[in-house]
Amino acid sequence: MDSSKSTKNTVGRPTAGTSASQAPLDSSSSAARTPASNTERRQRVVDAIKRRIILGEIRPGQRIIEAEITSSLDVSRPTAREALNQMARDGFLIQEAYRGLRVADIEADSLLEIARVRVALDTEAISEILADQSGQRMAVLEAAWRKFEKATAGSDPLALHEAHVEFHRGIWEAADNYLLMRIWPVMEAQMTIVLAYDQFTRTNPARAHAIHAALMRAIRTGDPAQIRTALDVHTMDSAQELALLAPGSAE
C-alpha cells in the first residue's frame, strides 16, 4: 500500500491538502484510568492510534500531534514519543524533517509493490505449511481460519479489520518460519494502512469473506497453480482495484 527513495518502503507520499481534524483520542476506557507500566502505557498509545487509523478517523497523510496525544491519553511526553517512534519504525507513521510525523499514506505504485511482496511471502508460507507431512502446520492454519470466520460473522469494522490481519498472521505463524515472523510487524503496518483505506472506501464484508474462503479452498487442494491464482485474486486484483481509488492515481 513513490516518488522518492526515502519513502519507497512506506505506503506512499504526503497527501496534498490533508485537512482532517485532529479529534481527541479516546481516553474514556478503564485502561486509561488504571495505573500501568511504561510499556503498557506506550502500547495503549499505539493501540489508540491504530484504532483511529482502522476506523478512518485518522486518514492517510494526516499529521500526528504529540501534544494532543499526551493530553488526550493522559500520558507523559516521553511515553507518547516512544510510542510514536515505535509506530514509525514499524511503518505506520512517517517522520519528516521539520514537519513531524504523519500517517503513512496511499499511493498506487506502493499499493501494487506491497501486494507483489505479499503474494511472494504468502506463497512461501503456504509452501512450508503444505510441506509439513505431520499436518500440524495445516491444523494451525485451520484454527486461524475458524477464528476468522467467527470474527467476521458480525459487522463491527474494527473486529473485521483485526480478523483479517490475524488470519494473515496465522498463515505466517503456521509456516513456523523465523524470518517471516521477524518481519511481520512491518507487514502488519502496511496491511493496516491499506486495509483501513479499503474499509472506509468500499466496505464489503461479504466479498472479503468470499475471497478468503476461496483462498482456503485452494490451500486445501495443495495445488500450487490454484493457490497462486487465489493469492492473485485476493491480493493483486484487490490492490489494483484499490489503486484506482488512491490519491494521485491516474483518472
C-alpha positions as CSV (number, residue, x, y, z in Angstrom):
1,M,0.0,0.0,0.0
2,D,6.8,6.8,-4.7
3,S,8.4,9.4,-6.0
4,S,11.4,9.4,-3.6
5,K,13.7,6.6,-2.5
6,S,13.5,7.8,1.1
7,T,9.9,6.7,1.4
8,K,9.8,3.8,-1.1
9,N,9.2,1.3,1.7
10,T,6.3,3.2,3.1
11,V,2.7,3.2,1.9
12,G,3.1,6.4,-0.1
13,R,3.9,10.1,-0.1
14,P,2.2,13.1,1.6
15,T,-1.4,13.7,0.6
16,A,-1.8,17.2,-0.8
17,G,-4.2,19.4,1.2
18,T,-4.7,16.9,4.0
19,S,-7.1,18.7,6.4
20,A,-8.7,16.0,8.5
21,S,-9.4,17.3,12.0
22,Q,-7.3,16.2,15.0
23,A,-10.1,14.7,17.0
24,P,-9.1,13.7,20.6
25,L,-8.1,10.1,21.1
26,D,-10.4,8.0,23.2
27,S,-9.3,8.2,26.9
28,S,-12.6,7.0,28.4
29,S,-11.7,3.4,28.8
30,S,-10.9,1.8,32.1
31,A,-7.3,1.2,30.8
32,A,-6.8,5.0,30.6
33,R,-7.6,5.3,34.3
34,T,-5.8,2.3,35.6
35,P,-2.1,2.7,36.7
36,A,0.1,0.8,34.2
37,S,3.7,0.2,33.5
38,N,5.6,2.3,31.0
39,T,5.4,-0.5,28.4
40,E,1.6,-0.8,28.9
41,R,1.1,3.0,28.6
42,R,3.2,3.0,25.5
43,Q,1.2,0.2,24.0
44,R,-2.1,1.9,24.9
45,V,-1.0,4.9,22.8
46,V,-0.1,2.7,19.9
47,D,-3.4,0.8,20.1
48,A,-5.4,4.1,20.3
49,I,-3.7,5.5,17.2
50,K,-4.1,2.2,15.3
51,R,-7.8,2.1,16.2
52,R,-8.4,5.5,14.7
53,I,-6.5,4.6,11.6
54,I,-8.5,1.5,11.2
55,L,-11.8,3.3,11.7
56,G,-10.9,6.0,9.3
57,E,-10.8,8.7,12.0
58,I,-7.2,9.4,11.1
59,R,-6.6,9.3,7.3
60,P,-3.5,8.5,5.3
61,G,-1.2,11.5,5.2
62,Q,-2.7,13.2,8.3
63,R,-0.2,14.7,10.9
64,I,0.0,13.2,14.3
65,I,0.4,15.8,17.0
66,E,2.5,14.6,20.0
67,A,1.0,17.2,22.4
68,E,-2.6,16.2,21.5
69,I,-1.8,12.6,22.2
70,T,-0.1,13.5,25.5
71,S,-3.2,15.4,26.6
72,S,-6.0,13.2,25.4
73,L,-4.4,9.9,26.6
74,D,-3.0,11.4,29.8
75,V,0.5,10.1,29.2
76,S,3.9,11.8,29.5
77,R,5.7,13.2,26.5
78,P,8.4,10.5,26.7
79,T,5.7,7.8,26.7
80,A,4.0,9.4,23.7
81,R,7.3,9.9,21.9
82,E,8.3,6.3,22.4
83,A,5.0,5.0,21.1
84,L,5.2,7.3,18.0
85,N,8.8,6.3,17.3
86,Q,7.8,2.6,17.6
87,M,5.0,3.2,15.1
88,A,7.4,5.0,12.7
89,R,9.8,2.1,12.9
90,D,7.0,-0.4,12.1
91,G,5.8,1.7,9.1
92,F,2.5,3.1,10.4
93,L,3.9,6.6,10.6
94,I,6.4,8.6,8.5
95,Q,8.9,11.0,10.1
96,E,9.5,14.2,8.1
97,A,12.3,16.7,8.9
98,Y,10.9,19.9,10.4
99,R,7.3,18.7,9.9
100,G,7.0,15.9,12.5
101,L,5.0,12.7,12.0
102,R,2.2,11.8,9.7
103,V,0.3,8.6,9.0
104,A,1.7,6.6,6.1
105,D,-0.4,7.3,3.0
106,I,-1.7,5.5,0.0
107,E,-0.2,5.6,-3.5
108,A,-1.0,3.4,-6.4
109,D,2.6,2.3,-7.1
110,S,3.2,1.4,-3.4
111,L,-0.1,-0.5,-3.2
112,L,1.0,-2.7,-6.1
113,E,4.5,-3.1,-4.8
114,I,3.3,-4.2,-1.4
115,A,0.8,-6.6,-3.0
116,R,3.6,-8.3,-5.0
117,V,5.7,-8.8,-2.0
118,R,2.8,-10.1,0.0
119,V,2.0,-12.7,-2.7
120,A,5.6,-13.9,-2.7
121,L,5.8,-14.2,1.1
122,D,2.4,-15.8,1.4
123,T,3.3,-18.3,-1.3
124,E,6.5,-19.2,0.7
125,A,4.5,-19.6,3.9
126,I,1.8,-21.8,2.3
127,S,4.5,-23.9,0.7
128,E,6.1,-24.5,4.1
129,I,2.7,-25.4,5.6
130,L,2.0,-27.9,2.9
131,A,5.4,-29.4,3.2
132,D,4.8,-30.5,6.7
133,Q,3.9,-34.2,6.5
134,S,2.6,-34.3,10.1
135,G,-0.3,-32.0,9.2
136,Q,0.4,-29.9,12.4
137,R,1.1,-26.7,10.4
138,M,-2.1,-27.1,8.4
139,A,-4.0,-27.7,11.7
140,V,-2.7,-24.3,13.0
141,L,-3.9,-22.6,9.8
142,E,-7.3,-24.3,10.0
143,A,-7.6,-23.0,13.6
144,A,-6.8,-19.5,12.3
145,W,-9.4,-19.8,9.6
146,R,-12.1,-20.8,12.2
147,K,-11.3,-17.7,14.2
148,F,-11.5,-15.6,11.1
149,E,-15.0,-17.0,10.2
150,K,-16.2,-16.5,13.8
151,A,-14.9,-12.9,14.0
152,T,-16.3,-11.9,10.6
153,A,-19.8,-13.0,11.4
154,G,-20.5,-9.5,12.8
155,S,-20.3,-6.1,11.2
156,D,-18.0,-4.2,13.6
157,P,-15.4,-2.6,11.3
158,L,-12.6,-2.8,13.9
159,A,-13.3,-6.5,14.6
160,L,-13.4,-7.2,10.8
161,H,-10.1,-5.5,10.3
162,E,-8.4,-7.3,13.2
163,A,-9.8,-10.6,12.0
164,H,-8.4,-10.0,8.5
165,V,-4.9,-9.1,9.8
166,E,-4.9,-12.0,12.3
167,F,-5.8,-14.5,9.6
168,H,-2.8,-13.5,7.5
169,R,-0.6,-13.5,10.6
170,G,-2.0,-17.1,11.2
171,I,-0.7,-18.1,7.8
172,W,2.8,-17.0,8.6
173,E,2.7,-18.4,12.1
174,A,1.5,-21.8,10.8
175,A,4.6,-21.8,8.5
176,D,6.7,-21.7,11.6
177,N,9.3,-19.6,9.7
178,Y,11.5,-17.5,11.9
179,L,12.3,-14.8,9.3
180,L,8.6,-14.3,8.4
181,M,7.7,-13.6,12.0
182,R,10.6,-11.2,12.4
183,I,9.3,-9.1,9.5
184,W,5.6,-9.5,10.4
185,P,5.4,-6.1,12.3
186,V,6.4,-4.2,9.2
187,M,4.0,-6.1,7.0
188,E,1.2,-5.6,9.6
189,A,1.7,-1.9,9.4
190,Q,1.5,-1.8,5.7
191,M,-1.6,-4.1,5.7
192,T,-3.3,-1.9,8.4
193,I,-2.9,1.3,6.3
194,V,-4.1,-0.4,3.1
195,L,-7.0,-2.4,4.8
196,A,-8.2,0.7,6.7
197,Y,-8.3,2.7,3.4
198,D,-10.1,-0.2,1.8
199,Q,-12.7,-0.4,4.5
200,F,-13.7,3.2,4.6
201,T,-13.8,3.5,0.8
202,R,-15.6,0.3,-0.2
203,T,-16.8,-1.7,2.8
204,N,-17.9,-5.1,1.6
205,P,-17.6,-7.8,4.3
206,A,-19.3,-10.5,2.2
207,R,-16.8,-10.0,-0.6
208,A,-13.9,-10.1,1.8
209,H,-15.1,-13.4,3.3
210,A,-15.7,-15.0,-0.1
211,I,-12.2,-14.2,-1.3
212,H,-10.6,-15.6,1.9
213,A,-12.8,-18.7,1.7
214,A,-11.6,-19.2,-1.9
215,L,-8.0,-18.9,-0.7
216,M,-8.5,-21.5,2.0
217,R,-10.2,-23.9,-0.5
218,A,-7.2,-23.5,-2.8
219,I,-4.7,-24.1,0.0
220,R,-6.5,-27.3,1.0
221,T,-6.1,-28.7,-2.6
222,G,-2.3,-28.4,-2.3
223,D,-2.2,-27.4,-6.0
224,P,0.4,-24.6,-6.4
225,A,-1.4,-23.3,-9.5
226,Q,-4.7,-22.9,-7.7
227,I,-3.0,-21.4,-4.7
228,R,-1.2,-18.8,-6.8
229,T,-4.5,-17.9,-8.7
230,A,-6.3,-17.5,-5.4
231,L,-3.5,-15.3,-4.0
232,D,-3.5,-13.2,-7.1
233,V,-7.3,-12.7,-6.8
234,H,-7.1,-12.0,-3.1
235,T,-4.1,-9.7,-3.1
236,M,-3.1,-8.4,-6.6
237,D,-6.6,-7.9,-8.0
238,S,-7.7,-6.2,-4.8
239,A,-4.7,-3.9,-4.9
240,Q,-5.2,-3.0,-8.5
241,E,-8.9,-2.1,-7.8
242,L,-7.9,0.0,-4.7
243,A,-5.1,1.7,-6.6
244,L,-7.7,3.3,-8.9
245,L,-9.2,4.9,-5.8
246,A,-5.9,6.0,-4.2
247,P,-5.0,9.7,-4.1
248,G,-2.8,10.7,-7.0
249,S,-3.9,7.8,-9.2
250,A,-4.5,8.3,-12.9
251,E,-8.0,9.2,-13.8
